[in-house]
Protein backbone atom coordinates (compact mmCIF):
# COMPACT_ATOMS: atom_id res chain seq x y z
CA UNK A 1 0.00 0.00 0.00
CA UNK A 2 1.48 3.32 -1.08
CA UNK A 3 0.92 6.26 1.25
CA UNK A 4 1.56 9.64 -0.39
CA UNK A 5 1.66 13.11 1.16
CA UNK A 6 0.65 16.31 -0.61
CA UNK A 7 2.27 19.05 1.51
CA UNK A 8 1.62 22.77 1.40
CA UNK A 9 0.37 25.86 3.15
CA UNK A 10 -3.10 25.72 1.55
CA UNK A 11 -3.91 29.27 2.70
CA UNK A 12 -6.54 28.89 1.34
CA UNK A 13 -7.16 25.66 -0.53
CA UNK A 14 -8.09 26.48 -4.13
CA UNK A 15 -9.40 24.46 -7.07
CA UNK A 16 -5.89 23.83 -8.39
CA UNK A 17 -5.03 22.13 -5.10
CA UNK A 18 -8.28 20.18 -5.14
CA UNK A 19 -7.62 18.99 -8.69
CA UNK A 20 -4.19 17.66 -7.64
CA UNK A 21 -5.76 15.98 -4.59
CA UNK A 22 -8.35 14.21 -6.75
CA UNK A 23 -5.80 13.09 -9.31
CA UNK A 24 -3.25 11.92 -6.72
CA UNK A 25 -5.97 10.04 -4.82
CA UNK A 26 -6.56 8.03 -8.01
CA UNK A 27 -2.86 7.12 -8.21
CA UNK A 28 -2.01 6.30 -4.59
CA UNK A 29 -3.73 4.00 -2.11
CA UNK A 30 -3.68 6.62 0.60
CA UNK A 31 -3.14 10.38 0.38
CA UNK A 32 -2.57 12.80 3.23
CA UNK A 33 -2.97 16.50 2.57
CA UNK A 34 -0.41 17.86 5.03
CA UNK A 35 -0.64 21.49 6.10
CA UNK A 36 2.73 22.96 6.94
CA UNK A 37 2.94 25.41 9.77
CA UNK A 38 5.60 27.53 8.08
CA UNK A 39 7.06 30.27 10.31
CA UNK A 40 8.74 31.79 7.22
CA UNK A 41 5.37 32.74 5.74
CA UNK A 42 4.01 35.68 7.73
CA UNK A 43 1.02 36.57 5.56
CA UNK A 44 -1.21 33.76 6.81
CA UNK A 45 -4.91 34.46 6.47
CA UNK A 46 -6.21 31.27 8.07
CA UNK A 47 -4.98 29.41 11.13
CA UNK A 48 -3.80 25.82 10.77
CA UNK A 49 -7.08 24.60 12.29
CA UNK A 50 -9.15 26.70 9.87
CA UNK A 51 -7.16 25.34 6.92
CA UNK A 52 -7.63 21.78 8.13
CA UNK A 53 -11.37 22.40 8.49
CA UNK A 54 -11.55 23.73 4.91
CA UNK A 55 -9.57 20.79 3.56
CA UNK A 56 -11.59 18.20 5.46
CA UNK A 57 -14.85 19.68 4.16
CA UNK A 58 -13.44 19.72 0.61
CA UNK A 59 -12.20 16.11 0.66
CA UNK A 60 -15.37 14.65 2.17
CA UNK A 61 -16.36 11.78 -0.06
CA UNK A 62 -12.78 10.85 -0.89
CA UNK A 63 -12.31 7.79 1.32
CA UNK A 64 -8.56 7.40 0.82
CA UNK A 65 -7.74 11.07 1.52
CA UNK A 66 -7.12 12.62 4.93
CA UNK A 67 -5.78 15.92 6.25
CA UNK A 68 -3.07 16.47 8.85
CA UNK A 69 -0.68 19.19 10.00
CA UNK A 70 3.04 19.18 10.57
CA UNK A 71 5.93 21.42 11.58
CA UNK A 72 9.56 21.11 10.71
CA UNK A 73 11.07 19.07 7.94
CA UNK A 74 8.83 17.21 5.52
CA UNK A 75 11.37 14.37 5.25
CA UNK A 76 10.98 13.72 8.98
CA UNK A 77 7.18 13.93 8.80
CA UNK A 78 7.32 11.34 6.03
CA UNK A 79 9.34 9.03 8.28
CA UNK A 80 6.95 9.58 11.23
CA UNK A 81 3.88 8.74 9.15
CA UNK A 82 5.58 5.98 7.16
CA UNK A 83 4.63 7.67 3.92
CA UNK A 84 6.84 6.94 0.93
CA UNK A 85 5.82 9.44 -1.77
CA UNK A 86 5.69 13.23 -1.79
CA UNK A 87 3.25 14.72 -4.28
CA UNK A 88 4.11 18.14 -5.65
CA UNK A 89 2.32 20.13 -8.31
CA UNK A 90 3.95 22.22 -10.99
CA UNK A 91 2.21 25.21 -12.56
CA UNK A 92 5.13 26.50 -14.62
CA UNK A 93 8.75 25.75 -15.41
CA UNK A 94 9.75 28.25 -12.72
CA UNK A 95 8.19 25.94 -10.08
CA UNK A 96 10.32 23.02 -11.25
CA UNK A 97 13.72 24.42 -10.27
CA UNK A 98 12.68 25.03 -6.65
CA UNK A 99 10.77 21.73 -6.37
CA UNK A 100 13.67 19.77 -7.86
CA UNK A 101 16.00 21.16 -5.19
CA UNK A 102 13.48 20.28 -2.48
CA UNK A 103 13.06 16.76 -3.88
CA UNK A 104 16.82 16.21 -3.75
CA UNK A 105 17.05 17.58 -0.21
CA UNK A 106 14.13 15.44 1.00
CA UNK A 107 15.73 12.36 -0.56
CA UNK A 108 19.03 13.22 1.12
CA UNK A 109 17.32 13.54 4.51
CA UNK A 110 15.12 10.47 4.01
CA UNK A 111 16.35 8.03 1.32
CA UNK A 112 13.08 6.06 1.58
CA UNK A 113 11.10 8.93 0.02
CA UNK A 114 10.33 9.57 -3.64
CA UNK A 115 8.89 12.80 -5.00
CA UNK A 116 6.40 12.78 -7.83
CA UNK A 117 5.31 15.82 -9.80
CA UNK A 118 1.82 16.30 -11.15
CA UNK A 119 1.33 19.03 -13.69
CA UNK A 120 -1.41 21.45 -12.71
CA UNK A 121 -4.37 21.30 -15.06
CA UNK A 122 -4.22 24.14 -17.57
CA UNK A 123 -7.49 25.60 -16.34
CA UNK A 124 -5.96 26.15 -12.85
CA UNK A 125 -2.38 27.04 -13.84
CA UNK A 126 -2.85 30.74 -13.07
CA UNK A 127 -4.46 30.20 -9.65
CA UNK A 128 -2.46 30.62 -6.45
CA UNK A 129 -3.48 31.08 -2.83
CA UNK A 130 -1.80 34.50 -2.84
CA UNK A 131 -3.87 35.69 -5.81
CA UNK A 132 -7.08 34.23 -4.33
CA UNK A 133 -6.52 36.14 -1.08
CA UNK A 134 -5.73 39.33 -2.94
CA UNK A 135 -8.82 39.11 -5.14
CA UNK A 136 -11.07 38.32 -2.16
CA UNK A 137 -9.56 41.13 -0.09
CA UNK A 138 -10.55 43.63 -2.79
CA UNK A 139 -14.11 42.35 -2.82
CA UNK A 140 -14.14 40.49 -6.14
CA UNK A 141 -15.66 37.03 -6.32
CA UNK A 142 -13.38 34.00 -6.07
CA UNK A 143 -16.28 31.56 -6.26
CA UNK A 144 -14.98 29.94 -9.48
CA UNK A 145 -11.45 29.58 -8.09
CA UNK A 146 -12.02 27.81 -4.77
CA UNK A 147 -14.07 24.94 -3.33
CA UNK A 148 -17.24 25.80 -1.39
CA UNK A 149 -15.57 25.50 2.02
CA UNK A 150 -12.83 27.97 1.04
CA UNK A 151 -15.36 30.37 -0.46
CA UNK A 152 -17.44 30.35 2.73
CA UNK A 153 -14.35 30.88 4.90
CA UNK A 154 -13.12 33.73 2.70
CA UNK A 155 -16.55 35.29 2.81
CA UNK A 156 -16.45 35.23 6.63
CA UNK A 157 -12.88 36.62 6.73
CA UNK A 158 -13.67 39.51 4.43
CA UNK A 159 -17.12 40.30 5.84
CA UNK A 160 -19.22 39.36 2.83
CA UNK A 161 -17.06 41.22 0.34
CA UNK A 162 -16.42 38.07 -1.72
DAPEQUI-V11870 format. One record per helix or strand of 3 or more residues. SS is the DSSP state (alpha for helix, beta for strand). FROM is the first residue (numbers start at 0). TO is the last residue. If there is no record, write none. Layout:
[[SS FROM TO] [SS FROM TO]]
This chain:
[[beta 2 7] [alpha 14 26] [beta 29 35] [alpha 47 57] [beta 64 69] [alpha 73 80] [beta 84 89] [alpha 92 108] [beta 113 118] [alpha 121 123] [alpha 128 136] [alpha 147 156]]
